[in-house]
Amino acid sequence: MNKRILVVEDEDVIRDFEVINLKRSGYEVVDVPNGEAALEIFEHNPAYFDVAVLDVMMPGIDGFELCRRIREKNSEIGIIMLTAKSQEMDKVNGLMIGADDYVTKPFSPSELVARVDAIYRRVAMAAERVQEKPVNELKSGPFVLNLKSRTVSKNGRPLELTQVEYQILEFFFNNPNTALGRQDILNKVWGEGYFGDIKIVDVNVRRLRMKLEDEPSSPQYLLTVWGFGYKWVQ
């Protein structure tokens, strides 16, 4: 299986740095200098890439808008945001609009490759499971999770989830009424080798509640276990 990655970065030196190190790690890399060029490539074949690495601060279409548009067309691709800013809100914004992870500049080659590897493994595992699993469903209250198509519906209405959100929900469905720690969720979905911020779990749970719950501020299904993690109540 080819490991295809799209790199979008307006600074030539940084883009070349990313491309060289990702190619050394076995990735087939397509790189472009702006969001407009990325969308043009993506429009022709939205399912071609496994991972996209997007710079946030770009003229024209910035990384946030590009992430939003890519996610609308492909819920399975892994998306990593690169930002020179360390402010918490920038990280949260990226995750809330569909990114899977973020890396703050400056970063080392090993950190970039490790984060891309982690996202790629998740995408590859998801693809393998679609091929291997027979048609099957998990049901919980008004929700139906289809293990073959990797889709979720509520009261028969399909919900638009990213693959990270899907994997988190599948983990909860397989462990109903059980308190799951943040670290357990991180290890299950992002892999035990992930060394990013554990708050990425909280942001994704918040995003899931917005899609699953009738009243996200007073959740009925996805509950917080204070000081530990979360629990799915069915």
Residue pairs with C-beta under 8 A, 6 or more apart in sequence:
1 124
1 127
2 28
3 26
3 27
3 28
3 50
3 51
3 120
4 27
4 28
4 30
4 48
4 49
4 50
4 51
5 22
5 27
5 28
5 29
5 30
5 49
5 50
5 51
5 52
5 53
5 116
5 120
6 29
6 30
6 31
6 32
6 38
6 41
6 42
6 49
6 51
6 52
6 53
7 15
7 18
7 19
7 22
7 29
7 30
7 31
7 32
7 52
7 53
8 31
8 32
8 33
8 34
8 35
8 37
8 38
8 52
8 53
8 54
8 55
8 58
8 63
8 66
9 15
9 18
9 31
9 33
9 53
9 55
9 58
9 82
10 33
10 34
10 55
10 57
10 58
10 59
11 55
12 33
14 55
14 105
15 31
15 33
17 109
18 29
18 31
18 53
18 112
19 29
19 31
21 109
21 112
21 113
22 29
22 112
22 113
22 116
23 29
25 113
25 116
25 117
27 116
27 120
30 41
30 49
32 38
32 41
34 58
34 59
34 60
34 61
35 54
35 58
35 60
35 61
35 62
35 63
35 65
35 66
36 60
36 61
38 52
38 54
38 61
38 66
38 70
39 61
39 66
39 69
39 70
42 49
42 69
42 70
42 73
42 74
46 70
46 73
46 74
47 74
47 76
49 77
50 77
50 78
50 120
50 123
50 124
51 77
51 78
51 79
51 80
51 116
51 119
51 120
51 123
52 70
52 77
52 78
52 79
52 80
53 80
53 82
53 112
53 116
54 63
54 66
54 67
54 70
54 79
54 80
54 81
54 82
54 99
55 63
55 81
55 82
55 83
56 62
56 63
56 64
56 81
56 82
56 83
56 84
56 85
56 90
56 94
57 63
57 83
57 84
57 85
58 66
61 69
63 81
63 82
63 83
63 94
64 81
64 93
64 94
64 97
67 79
67 81
67 94
67 97
67 98
67 99
68 97
68 98
70 77
70 79
70 98
71 77
71 79
71 97
71 98
71 162
75 160
75 161
75 162
75 163
75 166
76 123
76 126
76 127
76 150
76 163
77 123
78 100
78 101
78 119
78 120
78 122
78 123
78 163
79 98
79 99
79 100
79 101
79 119
80 99
80 100
80 101
80 102
80 103
80 115
80 116
80 119
81 91
81 94
81 99
81 101
81 102
81 103
82 102
82 103
82 104
82 105
82 107
83 90
83 91
83 94
83 102
83 103
83 104
83 105
84 104
84 105
85 104
86 104
90 102
91 102
91 197
91 199
91 203
92 203
94 102
95 102
95 200
95 203
95 204
95 207
96 203
96 206
96 207
98 162
100 119
100 122
100 162
100 163
100 164
101 115
101 118
101 119
101 190
101 196
101 200
102 196
103 111
103 112
103 115
103 196
114 193
114 195
115 194
115 196
117 193
118 190
118 191
118 193
118 194
121 191
122 163
122 164
122 167
122 189
122 190
122 191
123 163
126 150
126 163
126 167
129 147
129 150
130 148
130 149
130 150
133 147
133 148
134 148
135 146
135 147
135 148
136 146
136 147
136 148
137 144
137 145
137 146
137 147
138 144
138 145
138 147
138 170
138 173
138 174
139 145
140 173
140 176
140 221
140 232
140 234
141 221
141 234
142 154
142 155
143 152
143 153
143 154
143 173
143 212
143 221
144 152
144 153
145 151
145 152
145 166
145 169
145 170
145 173
146 152
146 153
147 170
150 163
150 166
151 158
151 159
151 161
151 166
152 158
152 159
152 161
152 166
152 169
153 159
154 212
159 211
159 212
160 211
161 169
161 208
161 211
164 189
164 204
165 204
165 207
165 208
165 211
167 188
167 189
168 185
168 189
168 201
168 204
168 205
168 208
169 208
169 212
171 180
171 185
171 188
171 189
172 180
172 222
172 230
172 231
172 232
173 232
175 232
176 232
176 233
176 234
177 231
177 232
177 233
177 234
178 231
178 232
179 225
179 228
179 229
179 230
179 231
180 229
180 230
180 231
181 228
181 229
182 198
182 201
182 202
182 228
182 229
182 230
183 198
183 229
184 229
185 201
185 229
185 230
186 194
186 198
186 200
186 201
187 194
190 196
190 200
201 229
205 222
205 230
206 216
208 222
209 216
209 219
209 222
210 216
212 221
212 222
213 219
213 220
213 221
213 222
214 220
220 233
221 232
221 233
221 234
222 230
222 231
222 232
222 233
223 230
223 231
223 232
223 233
224 230
225 231
